[in-house]
Amino acid sequence: MTAQNTMAPVAPATTPENQAVSATALQPDRATLMATDRVKQPAAAGKRSNRLADDRRFKIFCGSANQALAEEVCSFLGVPLGQTKLIQFSDGEIHFQLLENVRGADVFLVQPTSFPVDRHIMELLIMIDALKRASAGRITVVIPYYGYARQDRKDRPRVAITSKLVADLLQAAGANRALLVDLHAAQIQGFFNIPVDHLFASPVLVGYFRDLNLPNLTVVSPDAGGVERARFFAQKLGVPLAIVDKRRTDINVTEVMHVIGDVKDRTCIILDDIVDTAGTLTKTAEALLKNGATDVYACASHAVLSGPAIERIAASPLKELVVTNTIPLQPEAAALAKIKVLSVAGLLGRAIESIHMETSVSSLFS
């Protein structure tokens, strides 16, 4: 039986050629992160680095899904990323080993379940099991992107509620708490029988568009399910809200019907939680322009960007697509000038600190 290290191909930030880039581009300083996330906490800055850096019972580990984000979070908090060994046998089996003591520690495990989804979920389950068997005091799974969230109900006969299944698996493996970002449906929190903290990337996105100072702005929800999210976004910017009525004819296939609200001579921002194949996004942009919008921007928390997404975005009338780094971009997406990436490392870092210190995370929703 042979083994090979998979961290390099899955998480390029760990390769020697990318170390210099990781130290600069992937780890912005704290001042930048604080400004980006639009949360002012000057009094907590000193406490954060001094207390957590000296706390031997506070540890952060990560899998291969988004090591760059985990490193940014650690940089923000002033703590090192925990040392692990993650390899893959020739038949695809995953082997994980902790390389430091975690007995009695408050452990945070950063791992979005993004592409390849099933592998990253299995990695997460294996890491939780290793922590439990190493006698970690508490295990908090930090899942910036929760895969299978779109399968949250029986919308047709004989289908699985897979987001519930994933929640059950995480708890069975030994997770004591979950920290999630922008779930596709907020009620997924109810699938867990452990405490869940549900963060929103809206403060990061709102700050970016507020600084752009776009004229005659209207926030647009691409479907009825996203109205609450879009309303919150519009209220923070102090602008009107519009809704696009859409009909989904099949999985990943959407037919846009009509626009509800006034978008004529307006600059529109389409707000969604996930951009997958970008079919809904590009059709919504076209519908808005047909109804008289002058410019169309878009933003989303999770840049899944699968299948023909990159080609569709490149050919679309969108001025810009703004996403966060909950999921690492594929090289083709990173090279596209229309896509702008904002960091949620500061948001996650403050939430992790609050959970460890047993203080409220409610300030992060403003």
Secondary structure as GFF3:
##gff-version 3
##sequence-region A 1 366
A	DSSP	beta_strand	3	5	.	.	.	ID=ss1
A	DSSP	alpha_helix	7	10	.	.	.	ID=ss2
A	DSSP	three_ten_helix	12	14	.	.	.	ID=ss3
A	DSSP	three_ten_helix	16	18	.	.	.	ID=ss4
A	DSSP	alpha_helix	19	24	.	.	.	ID=ss5
A	DSSP	alpha_helix	30	37	.	.	.	ID=ss6
A	DSSP	alpha_helix	42	53	.	.	.	ID=ss7
A	DSSP	beta_strand	58	62	.	.	.	ID=ss8
A	DSSP	alpha_helix	67	77	.	.	.	ID=ss9
A	DSSP	beta_strand	84	89	.	.	.	ID=ss10
A	DSSP	beta_strand	94	98	.	.	.	ID=ss11
A	DSSP	beta_strand	106	110	.	.	.	ID=ss12
A	DSSP	alpha_helix	117	133	.	.	.	ID=ss13
A	DSSP	beta_strand	138	143	.	.	.	ID=ss14
A	DSSP	alpha_helix	162	173	.	.	.	ID=ss15
A	DSSP	beta_strand	177	181	.	.	.	ID=ss16
A	DSSP	three_ten_helix	186	191	.	.	.	ID=ss17
A	DSSP	beta_strand	196	199	.	.	.	ID=ss18
A	DSSP	alpha_helix	202	212	.	.	.	ID=ss19
A	DSSP	beta_strand	217	221	.	.	.	ID=ss20
A	DSSP	three_ten_helix	224	226	.	.	.	ID=ss21
A	DSSP	alpha_helix	227	237	.	.	.	ID=ss22
A	DSSP	beta_strand	241	250	.	.	.	ID=ss23
A	DSSP	beta_strand	253	260	.	.	.	ID=ss24
A	DSSP	beta_strand	267	275	.	.	.	ID=ss25
A	DSSP	alpha_helix	279	290	.	.	.	ID=ss26
A	DSSP	beta_strand	295	303	.	.	.	ID=ss27
A	DSSP	alpha_helix	309	315	.	.	.	ID=ss28
A	DSSP	beta_strand	320	324	.	.	.	ID=ss29
A	DSSP	alpha_helix	331	334	.	.	.	ID=ss30
A	DSSP	beta_strand	339	342	.	.	.	ID=ss31
A	DSSP	alpha_helix	345	357	.	.	.	ID=ss32
A	DSSP	three_ten_helix	362	365	.	.	.	ID=ss33
###
